[in-house]
Structures are given as C-alpha cells and as structure tokens.
Amino acid sequence: MKAQGWYRDPYGVHEDRYFSAGLPTKLVRDGRVEAYDPPPSYPPEEEPLEMAPSPAADSSDLRRADERAAGPATYARNAAFWAAIDGIA
C-alpha cells in the first residue's frame, strides 16, 4: 500500500509532510500551521511514520454572543465619557 495522508516528515525539516500515492508533497505542517515547502532533493533520513488522525473539534469551547452566561451587552456612556476625560488630563 502506498503512503497517503499525513506522515512525520522523513526529511526532518518539518513536523509532518503530506504524502500522495506514496510520494512526499510540498504540503507540510508544524503544529497547527500548514505551509508549502517542496521536498528536498536529497533522500529521506528515515522511513515515513503515519500520523494518527486529529480528533474532530466538538465546539465545546465556543459560546454564543446571546448566551445569558456571557453577561449583558451594555455600554456605560458616563463611564466612557469620564475615562476619555481622564485620558486627556
């Protein structure tokens, strides 16, 4: 079976490199940052090690703006005025 998907970068340049049809591609990632970097012209330092798929996000850390726990959306006009005046003085 030919390598397909994310593998540890066998060149040691990046954390992971995407493989397609058994060949390394220019798609790489370091942490959560993905970028393009063509594979080096020299042979890989090691065999590619397949990465486990990332767990799907469950959105448990997201909150709705209209959620009561977010607190009231208020604007204290007098406080903003006096804060501006204090900043001028």
PyMOL Python script that loads the backbone (N, CA, C, O; Angstrom):
from pymol import cmd

cmd.read_pdbstr("""\
ATOM      1  N   MET A   1       0.840  -1.183   0.000  1.00  0.00           N
ATOM      2  CA  MET A   1       0.000   0.000   0.000  1.00  0.00           C
ATOM      3  C   MET A   1       0.887   1.248   0.000  1.00  0.00           C
ATOM      4  O   MET A   1       1.866   1.321   0.743  1.00  0.00           O
ATOM      5  N   LYS A   2       0.546   2.207  -0.820  1.00  0.00           N
ATOM      6  CA  LYS A   2       1.326   3.439  -0.924  1.00  0.00           C
ATOM      7  C   LYS A   2       0.873   4.446   0.125  1.00  0.00           C
ATOM      8  O   LYS A   2      -0.307   4.529   0.464  1.00  0.00           O
ATOM      9  N   ALA A   3       1.838   5.209   0.630  1.00  0.00           N
ATOM     10  CA  ALA A   3       1.549   6.215   1.657  1.00  0.00           C
ATOM     11  C   ALA A   3       0.564   7.250   1.124  1.00  0.00           C
ATOM     12  O   ALA A   3       0.733   7.777   0.024  1.00  0.00           O
ATOM     13  N   GLN A   4      -0.460   7.531   1.916  1.00  0.00           N
ATOM     14  CA  GLN A   4      -1.473   8.526   1.572  1.00  0.00           C
ATOM     15  C   GLN A   4      -1.906   9.201   2.861  1.00  0.00           C
ATOM     16  O   GLN A   4      -2.441   8.544   3.753  1.00  0.00           O
ATOM     17  N   GLY A   5      -1.682  10.506   2.972  1.00  0.00           N
ATOM     18  CA  GLY A   5      -2.084  11.249   4.164  1.00  0.00           C
ATOM     19  C   GLY A   5      -0.891  11.880   4.853  1.00  0.00           C
ATOM     20  O   GLY A   5       0.183  12.025   4.270  1.00  0.00           O
ATOM     21  N   TRP A   6      -1.102  12.251   6.109  1.00  0.00           N
ATOM     22  CA  TRP A   6      -0.055  12.922   6.893  1.00  0.00           C
ATOM     23  C   TRP A   6       0.889  11.906   7.509  1.00  0.00           C
ATOM     24  O   TRP A   6       0.468  10.916   8.108  1.00  0.00           O
ATOM     25  N   TYR A   7       2.191  12.180   7.344  1.00  0.00           N
ATOM     26  CA  TYR A   7       3.252  11.361   7.916  1.00  0.00           C
ATOM     27  C   TYR A   7       4.271  12.296   8.554  1.00  0.00           C
ATOM     28  O   TYR A   7       4.370  13.467   8.188  1.00  0.00           O
ATOM     29  N   ARG A   8       5.033  11.759   9.520  1.00  0.00           N
ATOM     30  CA  ARG A   8       6.152  12.522  10.056  1.00  0.00           C
ATOM     31  C   ARG A   8       7.076  12.831   8.885  1.00  0.00           C
ATOM     32  O   ARG A   8       7.320  11.972   8.038  1.00  0.00           O
ATOM     33  N   ASP A   9       7.582  14.042   8.838  1.00  0.00           N
ATOM     34  CA  ASP A   9       8.445  14.433   7.728  1.00  0.00           C
ATOM     35  C   ASP A   9       9.729  13.608   7.781  1.00  0.00           C
ATOM     36  O   ASP A   9      10.540  13.788   8.690  1.00  0.00           O
ATOM     37  N   PRO A  10       9.926  12.699   6.812  1.00  0.00           N
ATOM     38  CA  PRO A  10      11.116  11.846   6.853  1.00  0.00           C
ATOM     39  C   PRO A  10      12.410  12.618   6.578  1.00  0.00           C
ATOM     40  O   PRO A  10      13.502  12.091   6.791  1.00  0.00           O
ATOM     41  N   TYR A  11      12.295  13.849   6.112  1.00  0.00           N
ATOM     42  CA  TYR A  11      13.477  14.673   5.859  1.00  0.00           C
ATOM     43  C   TYR A  11      13.932  15.418   7.113  1.00  0.00           C
ATOM     44  O   TYR A  11      15.045  15.942   7.156  1.00  0.00           O
ATOM     45  N   GLY A  12      13.073  15.466   8.133  1.00  0.00           N
ATOM     46  CA  GLY A  12      13.417  16.136   9.371  1.00  0.00           C
ATOM     47  C   GLY A  12      13.380  17.650   9.290  1.00  0.00           C
ATOM     48  O   GLY A  12      13.894  18.331  10.178  1.00  0.00           O
ATOM     49  N   VAL A  13      12.773  18.192   8.228  1.00  0.00           N
ATOM     50  CA  VAL A  13      12.700  19.641   8.058  1.00  0.00           C
ATOM     51  C   VAL A  13      11.492  20.209   8.792  1.00  0.00           C
ATOM     52  O   VAL A  13      11.584  21.260   9.425  1.00  0.00           O
ATOM     53  N   HIS A  14      10.362  19.517   8.709  1.00  0.00           N
ATOM     54  CA  HIS A  14       9.108  19.940   9.346  1.00  0.00           C
ATOM     55  C   HIS A  14       8.609  18.816  10.233  1.00  0.00           C
ATOM     56  O   HIS A  14       9.159  17.714  10.216  1.00  0.00           O
ATOM     57  N   GLU A  15       7.567  19.091  11.011  1.00  0.00           N
ATOM     58  CA  GLU A  15       6.993  18.045  11.852  1.00  0.00           C
ATOM     59  C   GLU A  15       6.332  16.973  10.986  1.00  0.00           C
ATOM     60  O   GLU A  15       6.603  15.784  11.151  1.00  0.00           O
ATOM     61  N   ASP A  16       5.463  17.394  10.062  1.00  0.00           N
ATOM     62  CA  ASP A  16       4.714  16.451   9.232  1.00  0.00           C
ATOM     63  C   ASP A  16       4.778  16.875   7.771  1.00  0.00           C
ATOM     64  O   ASP A  16       4.979  18.047   7.452  1.00  0.00           O
ATOM     65  N   ARG A  17       4.600  15.884   6.887  1.00  0.00           N
ATOM     66  CA  ARG A  17       4.545  16.148   5.449  1.00  0.00           C
ATOM     67  C   ARG A  17       3.446  15.264   4.878  1.00  0.00           C
ATOM     68  O   ARG A  17       3.298  14.109   5.277  1.00  0.00           O
ATOM     69  N   TYR A  18       2.672  15.816   3.935  1.00  0.00           N
ATOM     70  CA  TYR A  18       1.582  15.073   3.316  1.00  0.00           C
ATOM     71  C   TYR A  18       2.132  14.212   2.177  1.00  0.00           C
ATOM     72  O   TYR A  18       2.926  14.676   1.359  1.00  0.00           O
ATOM     73  N   PHE A  19       1.698  12.955   2.141  1.00  0.00           N
ATOM     74  CA  PHE A  19       2.088  12.033   1.081  1.00  0.00           C
ATOM     75  C   PHE A  19       0.881  11.715   0.220  1.00  0.00           C
ATOM     76  O   PHE A  19      -0.236  11.577   0.720  1.00  0.00           O
ATOM     77  N   SER A  20       1.116  11.600  -1.087  1.00  0.00           N
ATOM     78  CA  SER A  20       0.065  11.243  -2.039  1.00  0.00           C
ATOM     79  C   SER A  20       0.626  10.189  -2.982  1.00  0.00           C
ATOM     80  O   SER A  20       1.678  10.386  -3.590  1.00  0.00           O
ATOM     81  N   ALA A  21      -0.075   9.078  -3.100  1.00  0.00           N
ATOM     82  CA  ALA A  21       0.340   7.962  -3.963  1.00  0.00           C
ATOM     83  C   ALA A  21       1.766   7.517  -3.636  1.00  0.00           C
ATOM     84  O   ALA A  21       2.517   7.136  -4.533  1.00  0.00           O
ATOM     85  N   GLY A  22       2.140   7.563  -2.360  1.00  0.00           N
ATOM     86  CA  GLY A  22       3.444   7.109  -1.922  1.00  0.00           C
ATOM     87  C   GLY A  22       4.561   8.120  -2.055  1.00  0.00           C
ATOM     88  O   GLY A  22       5.703   7.832  -1.697  1.00  0.00           O
ATOM     89  N   LEU A  23       4.251   9.304  -2.565  1.00  0.00           N
ATOM     90  CA  LEU A  23       5.282  10.319  -2.765  1.00  0.00           C
ATOM     91  C   LEU A  23       5.065  11.516  -1.841  1.00  0.00           C
ATOM     92  O   LEU A  23       3.923  11.906  -1.596  1.00  0.00           O
ATOM     93  N   PRO A  24       6.162  12.112  -1.319  1.00  0.00           N
ATOM     94  CA  PRO A  24       6.022  13.294  -0.477  1.00  0.00           C
ATOM     95  C   PRO A  24       5.582  14.487  -1.325  1.00  0.00           C
ATOM     96  O   PRO A  24       6.038  14.656  -2.456  1.00  0.00           O
ATOM     97  N   THR A  25       4.705  15.301  -0.777  1.00  0.00           N
ATOM     98  CA  THR A  25       4.240  16.503  -1.462  1.00  0.00           C
ATOM     99  C   THR A  25       4.862  17.734  -0.808  1.00  0.00           C
ATOM    100  O   THR A  25       5.622  17.624   0.154  1.00  0.00           O
ATOM    101  N   LYS A  26       4.532  18.894  -1.338  1.00  0.00           N
ATOM    102  CA  LYS A  26       5.052  20.144  -0.769  1.00  0.00           C
ATOM    103  C   LYS A  26       4.235  20.621   0.424  1.00  0.00           C
ATOM    104  O   LYS A  26       4.633  21.581   1.084  1.00  0.00           O
ATOM    105  N   LEU A  27       3.099  19.980   0.725  1.00  0.00           N
ATOM    106  CA  LEU A  27       2.257  20.382   1.853  1.00  0.00           C
ATOM    107  C   LEU A  27       2.871  19.874   3.148  1.00  0.00           C
ATOM    108  O   LEU A  27       3.049  18.670   3.335  1.00  0.00           O
ATOM    109  N   VAL A  28       3.195  20.810   4.045  1.00  0.00           N
ATOM    110  CA  VAL A  28       3.834  20.476   5.319  1.00  0.00           C
ATOM    111  C   VAL A  28       3.085  21.162   6.459  1.00  0.00           C
ATOM    112  O   VAL A  28       2.287  22.073   6.234  1.00  0.00           O
ATOM    113  N   ARG A  29       3.349  20.720   7.665  1.00  0.00           N
ATOM    114  CA  ARG A  29       2.781  21.402   8.830  1.00  0.00           C
ATOM    115  C   ARG A  29       3.725  21.288  10.012  1.00  0.00           C
ATOM    116  O   ARG A  29       4.450  20.307  10.180  1.00  0.00           O
ATOM    117  N   ASP A  30       3.684  22.331  10.817  1.00  0.00           N
ATOM    118  CA  ASP A  30       4.424  22.403  12.069  1.00  0.00           C
ATOM    119  C   ASP A  30       3.413  22.845  13.109  1.00  0.00           C
ATOM    120  O   ASP A  30       2.954  23.987  13.088  1.00  0.00           O
ATOM    121  N   GLY A  31       3.065  21.952  14.013  1.00  0.00           N
ATOM    122  CA  GLY A  31       1.978  22.235  14.941  1.00  0.00           C
ATOM    123  C   GLY A  31       0.681  22.311  14.159  1.00  0.00           C
ATOM    124  O   GLY A  31       0.338  21.374  13.438  1.00  0.00           O
ATOM    125  N   ARG A  32      -0.042  23.408  14.289  1.00  0.00           N
ATOM    126  CA  ARG A  32      -1.297  23.598  13.551  1.00  0.00           C
ATOM    127  C   ARG A  32      -1.121  24.459  12.307  1.00  0.00           C
ATOM    128  O   ARG A  32      -2.090  24.728  11.597  1.00  0.00           O
ATOM    129  N   VAL A  33       0.103  24.892  12.040  1.00  0.00           N
ATOM    130  CA  VAL A  33       0.377  25.776  10.904  1.00  0.00           C
ATOM    131  C   VAL A  33       0.765  24.944   9.688  1.00  0.00           C
ATOM    132  O   VAL A  33       1.750  24.206   9.710  1.00  0.00           O
ATOM    133  N   GLU A  34      -0.029  25.077   8.625  1.00  0.00           N
ATOM    134  CA  GLU A  34       0.262  24.384   7.377  1.00  0.00           C
ATOM    135  C   GLU A  34       0.901  25.356   6.395  1.00  0.00           C
ATOM    136  O   GLU A  34       0.581  26.545   6.386  1.00  0.00           O
ATOM    137  N   ALA A  35       1.805  24.843   5.571  1.00  0.00           N
ATOM    138  CA  ALA A  35       2.515  25.669   4.596  1.00  0.00           C
ATOM    139  C   ALA A  35       2.947  24.789   3.435  1.00  0.00           C
ATOM    140  O   ALA A  35       2.692  23.584   3.420  1.00  0.00           O
ATOM    141  N   TYR A  36       3.603  25.407   2.467  1.00  0.00           N
ATOM    142  CA  TYR A  36       4.157  24.686   1.325  1.00  0.00           C
ATOM    143  C   TYR A  36       5.673  24.770   1.371  1.00  0.00           C
ATOM    144  O   TYR A  36       6.243  25.848   1.540  1.00  0.00           O
ATOM    145  N   ASP A  37       6.320  23.624   1.218  1.00  0.00           N
ATOM    146  CA  ASP A  37       7.767  23.550   1.136  1.00  0.00           C
ATOM    147  C   ASP A  37       8.099  22.295   0.339  1.00  0.00           C
ATOM    148  O   ASP A  37       7.893  21.184   0.828  1.00  0.00           O
ATOM    149  N   PRO A  38       8.610  22.455  -0.877  1.00  0.00           N
ATOM    150  CA  PRO A  38       8.904  21.273  -1.700  1.00  0.00           C
ATOM    151  C   PRO A  38       9.839  20.312  -0.976  1.00  0.00           C
ATOM    152  O   PRO A  38      10.697  20.741  -0.204  1.00  0.00           O
ATOM    153  N   PRO A  39       9.678  19.017  -1.222  1.00  0.00           N
ATOM    154  CA  PRO A  39      10.586  18.050  -0.603  1.00  0.00           C
ATOM    155  C   PRO A  39      12.026  18.329  -1.029  1.00  0.00           C
ATOM    156  O   PRO A  39      12.261  18.711  -2.176  1.00  0.00           O
ATOM    157  N   PRO A  40      12.982  18.148  -0.137  1.00  0.00           N
ATOM    158  CA  PRO A  40      14.380  18.352  -0.501  1.00  0.00           C
ATOM    159  C   PRO A  40      14.821  17.381  -1.602  1.00  0.00           C
ATOM    160  O   PRO A  40      14.178  16.355  -1.823  1.00  0.00           O
ATOM    161  N   SER A  41      15.901  17.704  -2.278  1.00  0.00           N
ATOM    162  CA  SER A  41      16.393  16.872  -3.378  1.00  0.00           C
ATOM    163  C   SER A  41      17.177  15.660  -2.872  1.00  0.00           C
ATOM    164  O   SER A  41      17.436  14.729  -3.634  1.00  0.00           O
ATOM    165  N   TYR A  42      17.555  15.666  -1.588  1.00  0.00           N
ATOM    166  CA  TYR A  42      18.306  14.530  -1.043  1.00  0.00           C
ATOM    167  C   TYR A  42      17.345  13.450  -0.534  1.00  0.00           C
ATOM    168  O   TYR A  42      16.175  13.737  -0.283  1.00  0.00           O
ATOM    169  N   PRO A  43      17.826  12.223  -0.381  1.00  0.00           N
ATOM    170  CA  PRO A  43      16.956  11.136   0.096  1.00  0.00           C
ATOM    171  C   PRO A  43      16.513  11.372   1.547  1.00  0.00           C
ATOM    172  O   PRO A  43      17.210  12.034   2.316  1.00  0.00           O
ATOM    173  N   PRO A  44      15.349  10.823   1.911  1.00  0.00           N
ATOM    174  CA  PRO A  44      14.867  10.999   3.291  1.00  0.00           C
ATOM    175  C   PRO A  44      15.815  10.371   4.304  1.00  0.00           C
ATOM    176  O   PRO A  44      16.511   9.398   4.015  1.00  0.00           O
ATOM    177  N   GLU A  45      15.821  10.954   5.496  1.00  0.00           N
ATOM    178  CA  GLU A  45      16.680  10.456   6.567  1.00  0.00           C
ATOM    179  C   GLU A  45      16.101   9.208   7.223  1.00  0.00           C
ATOM    180  O   GLU A  45      16.841   8.405   7.792  1.00  0.00           O
ATOM    181  N   GLU A  46      14.777   9.041   7.146  1.00  0.00           N
ATOM    182  CA  GLU A  46      14.115   7.897   7.791  1.00  0.00           C
ATOM    183  C   GLU A  46      12.860   7.536   7.018  1.00  0.00           C
ATOM    184  O   GLU A  46      12.438   8.257   6.115  1.00  0.00           O
ATOM    185  N   GLU A  47      12.275   6.412   7.388  1.00  0.00           N
ATOM    186  CA  GLU A  47      11.019   5.981   6.769  1.00  0.00           C
ATOM    187  C   GLU A  47       9.877   6.842   7.300  1.00  0.00           C
ATOM    188  O   GLU A  47       9.870   7.192   8.480  1.00  0.00           O
ATOM    189  N   PRO A  48       8.908   7.191   6.445  1.00  0.00           N
ATOM    190  CA  PRO A  48       7.771   7.989   6.930  1.00  0.00           C
ATOM    191  C   PRO A  48       6.931   7.204   7.943  1.00  0.00           C
ATOM    192  O   PRO A  48       6.638   6.024   7.751  1.00  0.00           O
ATOM    193  N   LEU A  49       6.562   7.878   9.001  1.00  0.00           N
ATOM    194  CA  LEU A  49       5.729   7.292  10.062  1.00  0.00           C
ATOM    195  C   LEU A  49       4.355   7.929   9.979  1.00  0.00           C
ATOM    196  O   LEU A  49       4.224   9.147  10.098  1.00  0.00           O
ATOM    197  N   GLU A  50       3.324   7.106   9.774  1.00  0.00           N
ATOM    198  CA  GLU A  50       1.964   7.633   9.604  1.00  0.00           C
ATOM    199  C   GLU A  50       1.469   8.290  10.887  1.00  0.00           C
ATOM    200  O   GLU A  50       1.678   7.778  11.987  1.00  0.00           O
ATOM    201  N   MET A  51       0.808   9.438  10.723  1.00  0.00           N
ATOM    202  CA  MET A  51       0.258  10.173  11.853  1.00  0.00           C
ATOM    203  C   MET A  51      -1.180   9.739  12.095  1.00  0.00           C
ATOM    204  O   MET A  51      -1.926   9.481  11.150  1.00  0.00           O
ATOM    205  N   ALA A  52      -1.565   9.661  13.355  1.00  0.00           N
ATOM    206  CA  ALA A  52      -2.960   9.362  13.699  1.00  0.00           C
ATOM    207  C   ALA A  52      -3.812  10.563  13.323  1.00  0.00           C
ATOM    208  O   ALA A  52      -3.360  11.699  13.465  1.00  0.00           O
ATOM    209  N   PRO A  53      -5.034  10.344  12.848  1.00  0.00           N
ATOM    210  CA  PRO A  53      -5.889  11.484  12.502  1.00  0.00           C
ATOM    211  C   PRO A  53      -6.180  12.343  13.728  1.00  0.00           C
ATOM    212  O   PRO A  53      -6.323  11.831  14.839  1.00  0.00           O
ATOM    213  N   SER A  54      -6.264  13.637  13.515  1.00  0.00           N
ATOM    214  CA  SER A  54      -6.573  14.571  14.593  1.00  0.00           C
ATOM    215  C   SER A  54      -8.011  14.383  15.041  1.00  0.00           C
ATOM    216  O   SER A  54      -8.887  14.146  14.210  1.00  0.00           O
ATOM    217  N   PRO A  55      -8.271  14.486  16.347  1.00  0.00           N
ATOM    218  CA  PRO A  55      -9.664  14.362  16.795  1.00  0.00           C
ATOM    219  C   PRO A  55     -10.497  15.532  16.274  1.00  0.00           C
ATOM    220  O   PRO A  55     -10.017  16.661  16.179  1.00  0.00           O
ATOM    221  N   ALA A  56     -11.723  15.245  15.948  1.00  0.00           N
ATOM    222  CA  ALA A  56     -12.626  16.281  15.446  1.00  0.00           C
ATOM    223  C   ALA A  56     -12.949  17.269  16.561  1.00  0.00           C
ATOM    224  O   ALA A  56     -13.113  16.880  17.718  1.00  0.00           O
ATOM    225  N   ALA A  57     -13.037  18.525  16.212  1.00  0.00           N
ATOM    226  CA  ALA A  57     -13.396  19.550  17.191  1.00  0.00           C
ATOM    227  C   ALA A  57     -14.862  19.381  17.573  1.00  0.00           C
ATOM    228  O   ALA A  57     -15.715  19.144  16.717  1.00  0.00           O
ATOM    229  N   ASP A  58     -15.142  19.503  18.856  1.00  0.00           N
ATOM    230  CA  ASP A  58     -16.522  19.334  19.306  1.00  0.00           C
ATOM    231  C   ASP A  58     -17.195  20.661  19.624  1.00  0.00           C
ATOM    232  O   ASP A  58     -18.353  20.675  20.042  1.00  0.00           O
ATOM    233  N   SER A  59     -16.508  21.754  19.439  1.00  0.00           N
ATOM    234  CA  SER A  59     -17.019  23.113  19.661  1.00  0.00           C
ATOM    235  C   SER A  59     -17.478  23.361  21.095  1.00  0.00           C
ATOM    236  O   SER A  59     -18.271  24.271  21.339  1.00  0.00           O
ATOM    237  N   SER A  60     -16.989  22.562  22.050  1.00  0.00           N
ATOM    238  CA  SER A  60     -17.403  22.762  23.444  1.00  0.00           C
ATOM    239  C   SER A  60     -16.820  24.045  24.031  1.00  0.00           C
ATOM    240  O   SER A  60     -17.299  24.523  25.059  1.00  0.00           O
ATOM    241  N   ASP A  61     -15.790  24.611  23.391  1.00  0.00           N
ATOM    242  CA  ASP A  61     -15.193  25.831  23.915  1.00  0.00           C
ATOM    243  C   ASP A  61     -15.788  27.092  23.291  1.00  0.00           C
ATOM    244  O   ASP A  61     -15.347  28.198  23.605  1.00  0.00           O
ATOM    245  N   LEU A  62     -16.770  26.947  22.420  1.00  0.00           N
ATOM    246  CA  LEU A  62     -17.393  28.097  21.778  1.00  0.00           C
ATOM    247  C   LEU A  62     -18.611  28.554  22.569  1.00  0.00           C
ATOM    248  O   LEU A  62     -19.298  27.737  23.183  1.00  0.00           O
ATOM    249  N   ARG A  63     -18.881  29.857  22.555  1.00  0.00           N
ATOM    250  CA  ARG A  63     -20.046  30.401  23.250  1.00  0.00           C
ATOM    251  C   ARG A  63     -20.789  31.325  22.305  1.00  0.00           C
ATOM    252  O   ARG A  63     -20.190  32.000  21.468  1.00  0.00           O
ATOM    253  N   ARG A  64     -22.080  31.343  22.452  1.00  0.00           N
ATOM    254  CA  ARG A  64     -22.915  32.221  21.644  1.00  0.00           C
ATOM    255  C   ARG A  64     -22.922  33.612  22.260  1.00  0.00           C
ATOM    256  O   ARG A  64     -22.894  33.751  23.482  1.00  0.00           O
ATOM    257  N   ALA A  65     -22.959  34.627  21.433  1.00  0.00           N
ATOM    258  CA  ALA A  65     -22.977  36.004  21.921  1.00  0.00           C
ATOM    259  C   ALA A  65     -24.254  36.306  22.691  1.00  0.00           C
ATOM    260  O   ALA A  65     -24.248  37.145  23.592  1.00  0.00           O
ATOM    261  N   ASP A  66     -25.357  35.631  22.345  1.00  0.00           N
ATOM    262  CA  ASP A  66     -26.621  35.893  23.033  1.00  0.00           C
ATOM    263  C   ASP A  66     -26.849  34.947  24.221  1.00  0.00           C
ATOM    264  O   ASP A  66     -27.943  34.907  24.783  1.00  0.00           O
ATOM    265  N   GLU A  67     -25.832  34.201  24.592  1.00  0.00           N
ATOM    266  CA  GLU A  67     -25.950  33.291  25.725  1.00  0.00           C
ATOM    267  C   GLU A  67     -26.009  34.098  27.020  1.00  0.00           C
ATOM    268  O   GLU A  67     -25.220  35.024  27.210  1.00  0.00           O
ATOM    269  N   ARG A  68     -26.923  33.761  27.895  1.00  0.00           N
ATOM    270  CA  ARG A  68     -27.117  34.507  29.142  1.00  0.00           C
ATOM    271  C   ARG A  68     -25.840  34.538  29.982  1.00  0.00           C
ATOM    272  O   ARG A  68     -25.565  35.547  30.630  1.00  0.00           O
ATOM    273  N   ALA A  69     -25.059  33.465  29.985  1.00  0.00           N
ATOM    274  CA  ALA A  69     -23.832  33.414  30.789  1.00  0.00           C
ATOM    275  C   ALA A  69     -22.788  34.407  30.295  1.00  0.00           C
ATOM    276  O   ALA A  69     -21.858  34.739  31.030  1.00  0.00           O
ATOM    277  N   ALA A  70     -22.927  34.883  29.069  1.00  0.00           N
ATOM    278  CA  ALA A  70     -21.972  35.850  28.541  1.00  0.00           C
ATOM    279  C   ALA A  70     -22.132  37.208  29.203  1.00  0.00           C
ATOM    280  O   ALA A  70     -21.240  38.052  29.113  1.00  0.00           O
ATOM    281  N   GLY A  71     -23.254  37.423  29.863  1.00  0.00           N
ATOM    282  CA  GLY A  71     -23.495  38.698  30.536  1.00  0.00           C
ATOM    283  C   GLY A  71     -24.199  39.674  29.620  1.00  0.00           C
ATOM    284  O   GLY A  71     -24.274  39.454  28.411  1.00  0.00           O
ATOM    285  N   PRO A  72     -24.714  40.751  30.187  1.00  0.00           N
ATOM    286  CA  PRO A  72     -25.451  41.715  29.373  1.00  0.00           C
ATOM    287  C   PRO A  72     -24.519  42.528  28.476  1.00  0.00           C
ATOM    288  O   PRO A  72     -23.376  42.821  28.826  1.00  0.00           O
ATOM    289  N   ALA A  73     -25.037  42.870  27.340  1.00  0.00           N
ATOM    290  CA  ALA A  73     -24.287  43.733  26.420  1.00  0.00           C
ATOM    291  C   ALA A  73     -24.704  45.163  26.716  1.00  0.00           C
ATOM    292  O   ALA A  73     -25.710  45.646  26.198  1.00  0.00           O
ATOM    293  N   THR A  74     -23.931  45.830  27.547  1.00  0.00           N
ATOM    294  CA  THR A  74     -24.282  47.198  27.950  1.00  0.00           C
ATOM    295  C   THR A  74     -23.134  48.137  27.620  1.00  0.00           C
ATOM    296  O   THR A  74     -21.992  47.719  27.431  1.00  0.00           O
ATOM    297  N   TYR A  75     -23.465  49.385  27.559  1.00  0.00           N
ATOM    298  CA  TYR A  75     -22.473  50.413  27.304  1.00  0.00           C
ATOM    299  C   TYR A  75     -22.700  51.503  28.334  1.00  0.00           C
ATOM    300  O   TYR A  75     -23.742  52.158  28.341  1.00  0.00           O
ATOM    301  N   ALA A  76     -21.739  51.690  29.185  1.00  0.00           N
ATOM    302  CA  ALA A  76     -21.857  52.714  30.227  1.00  0.00           C
ATOM    303  C   ALA A  76     -21.348  54.032  29.652  1.00  0.00           C
ATOM    304  O   ALA A  76     -20.150  54.315  29.672  1.00  0.00           O
ATOM    305  N   ARG A  77     -22.283  54.830  29.140  1.00  0.00           N
ATOM    306  CA  ARG A  77     -21.924  56.076  28.456  1.00  0.00           C
ATOM    307  C   ARG A  77     -21.167  57.036  29.368  1.00  0.00           C
ATOM    308  O   ARG A  77     -20.170  57.628  28.954  1.00  0.00           O
ATOM    309  N   ASN A  78     -21.628  57.193  30.589  1.00  0.00           N
ATOM    310  CA  ASN A  78     -20.953  58.114  31.520  1.00  0.00           C
ATOM    311  C   ASN A  78     -19.539  57.632  31.852  1.00  0.00           C
ATOM    312  O   ASN A  78     -18.606  58.431  31.934  1.00  0.00           O
ATOM    313  N   ALA A  79     -19.390  56.322  32.042  1.00  0.00           N
ATOM    314  CA  ALA A  79     -18.067  55.784  32.372  1.00  0.00           C
ATOM    315  C   ALA A  79     -17.109  55.998  31.210  1.00  0.00           C
ATOM    316  O   ALA A  79     -15.947  56.347  31.415  1.00  0.00           O
ATOM    317  N   ALA A  80     -17.593  55.790  29.992  1.00  0.00           N
ATOM    318  CA  ALA A  80     -16.746  56.006  28.813  1.00  0.00           C
ATOM    319  C   ALA A  80     -16.354  57.473  28.690  1.00  0.00           C
ATOM    320  O   ALA A  80     -15.216  57.786  28.341  1.00  0.00           O
ATOM    321  N   PHE A  81     -17.301  58.381  28.978  1.00  0.00           N
ATOM    322  CA  PHE A  81     -17.021  59.813  28.909  1.00  0.00           C
ATOM    323  C   PHE A  81     -15.928  60.192  29.897  1.00  0.00           C
ATOM    324  O   PHE A  81     -14.958  60.858  29.533  1.00  0.00           O
ATOM    325  N   TRP A  82     -16.086  59.762  31.161  1.00  0.00           N
ATOM    326  CA  TRP A  82     -15.111  60.135  32.184  1.00  0.00           C
ATOM    327  C   TRP A  82     -13.760  59.456  31.934  1.00  0.00           C
ATOM    328  O   TRP A  82     -12.721  60.036  32.249  1.00  0.00           O
ATOM    329  N   ALA A  83     -13.752  58.281  31.395  1.00  0.00           N
ATOM    330  CA  ALA A  83     -12.498  57.613  31.059  1.00  0.00           C
ATOM    331  C   ALA A  83     -11.752  58.388  29.982  1.00  0.00           C
ATOM    332  O   ALA A  83     -10.526  58.492  30.017  1.00  0.00           O
ATOM    333  N   ALA A  84     -12.515  58.942  29.008  1.00  0.00           N
ATOM    334  CA  ALA A  84     -11.903  59.741  27.958  1.00  0.00           C
ATOM    335  C   ALA A  84     -11.347  61.042  28.527  1.00  0.00           C
ATOM    336  O   ALA A  84     -10.255  61.475  28.159  1.00  0.00           O
ATOM    337  N   ILE A  85     -12.114  61.664  29.435  1.00  0.00           N
ATOM    338  CA  ILE A  85     -11.653  62.915  30.054  1.00  0.00           C
ATOM    339  C   ILE A  85     -10.389  62.661  30.873  1.00  0.00           C
ATOM    340  O   ILE A  85      -9.435  63.436  30.806  1.00  0.00           O
ATOM    341  N   ASP A  86     -10.386  61.586  31.637  1.00  0.00           N
ATOM    342  CA  ASP A  86      -9.199  61.258  32.451  1.00  0.00           C
ATOM    343  C   ASP A  86      -7.993  61.025  31.552  1.00  0.00           C
ATOM    344  O   ASP A  86      -6.875  61.371  31.934  1.00  0.00           O
ATOM    345  N   GLY A  87      -8.187  60.445  30.365  1.00  0.00           N
ATOM    346  CA  GLY A  87      -7.089  60.195  29.450  1.00  0.00           C
ATOM    347  C   GLY A  87      -6.516  61.460  28.867  1.00  0.00           C
ATOM    348  O   GLY A  87      -5.348  61.489  28.479  1.00  0.00           O
ATOM    349  N   ILE A  88      -7.327  62.526  28.794  1.00  0.00           N
ATOM    350  CA  ILE A  88      -6.875  63.803  28.234  1.00  0.00           C
ATOM    351  C   ILE A  88      -6.061  64.569  29.255  1.00  0.00           C
ATOM    352  O   ILE A  88      -5.075  65.217  28.905  1.00  0.00           O
ATOM    353  N   ALA A  89      -6.457  64.502  30.494  1.00  0.00           N
ATOM    354  CA  ALA A  89      -5.828  65.304  31.541  1.00  0.00           C
ATOM    355  C   ALA A  89      -4.450  64.840  31.892  1.00  0.00           C
ATOM    356  O   ALA A  89      -3.803  65.426  32.760  1.00  0.00           O
TER     357      ALA A  89
END
""", "prot")
cmd.dss("prot")
cmd.show_as("cartoon", "prot")
cmd.util.cbc("prot")
cmd.orient("prot")
